[in-house]
Amino acid sequence: MGGIIYGGIAALGFAATENTLYIFRNGYQEGGWGGLFLLAFIRVIIVGWQHPFYTAFTGIGLAVSRTNRNLIIKLIAPLIGFGMAVTTHAFHNTFGGLIGGLGGLAAGTFVDWIGWTFMFGFIIWMISNERNIVKRHLHSEMIAGLISQSQYQKPFPRGL
């Protein structure tokens, strides 16, 4: 989860910078205020989560590397994560452009949302998995007498 969060947050900073440049150059300078508002709507509202989605793969690769003892996985996981980020970004940029126009925007957005839905499902699974890891660790602390059984059985807050 940490890799997804950190990767996504880093990407939001990049996206803000890129969007500012694109919206001004390709929106305002080419189409005036109408172009600015249209491109801002497309880049911020319709496909605003694309960079956090891509960069989350890099974060996942770094997290897998960090939490694994196998040297080969430690070395290769960040490269695979970065490769997934580059591949999904390149696919997004290429797919909509091949179709072109509003149809390309609609098809590209549809595919983006499918990817985001899968990532959301993965995040839900990760939250459940991390909750189970915490519960296992707390069990050994309960057995050791560091926490009481009532503390162990207390449900996790919904945010965890």
CORPEDA-V116364 format. One record per backbone hydrogen bond with DSSP energy under -1.0 kcal/mol. NH is the residue of the N-H (numbers start at 1). CO is the residue of the C=O. Records with the same first field share a line. If there is no record, write none. Layout:
NH->CO + CO
This chain:
5->1
6->2
7->3
8->4
9->5
10->6
11->7
12->8
13->9
14->10
15->11
16->12
17->13
18->14
19->15
20->16
21->17
22->18
23->19
24->20
25->21
26->22
28->23
29->24
31->27
32->28
35->31
36->32
37->33
38->34
39->35
40->36
41->37
42->38
43->39
44->40
45->41
46->41
47->42
50->47
53->49
54->50
55->51
56->52
57->54
59->55
60->56
61->57
62->58
63->59
64->60
65->61
66->62
67->63
74->70
75->71
76->72
77->73
80->76
81->77
82->78
83->79
84->80
85->81
86->82
87->83
88->84
89->85
90->86
91->87
92->88
93->89
94->90
95->91
96->92
98->94
99->95
100->96
104->100
105->101
106->102
107->103
108->104
109->105
110->106
111->107
112->108
113->109
114->110
115->111
116->112
117->113
118->114
119->115
120->116
121->117
122->118
123->119
124->120
125->121
126->122
127->123
128->124
129->125
130->126
131->127
132->128
133->129
134->130
135->131
136->132
137->133
138->134
139->135
140->136
141->137
142->138
143->139
144->140
145->142
146->141
152->148
153->149
160->157
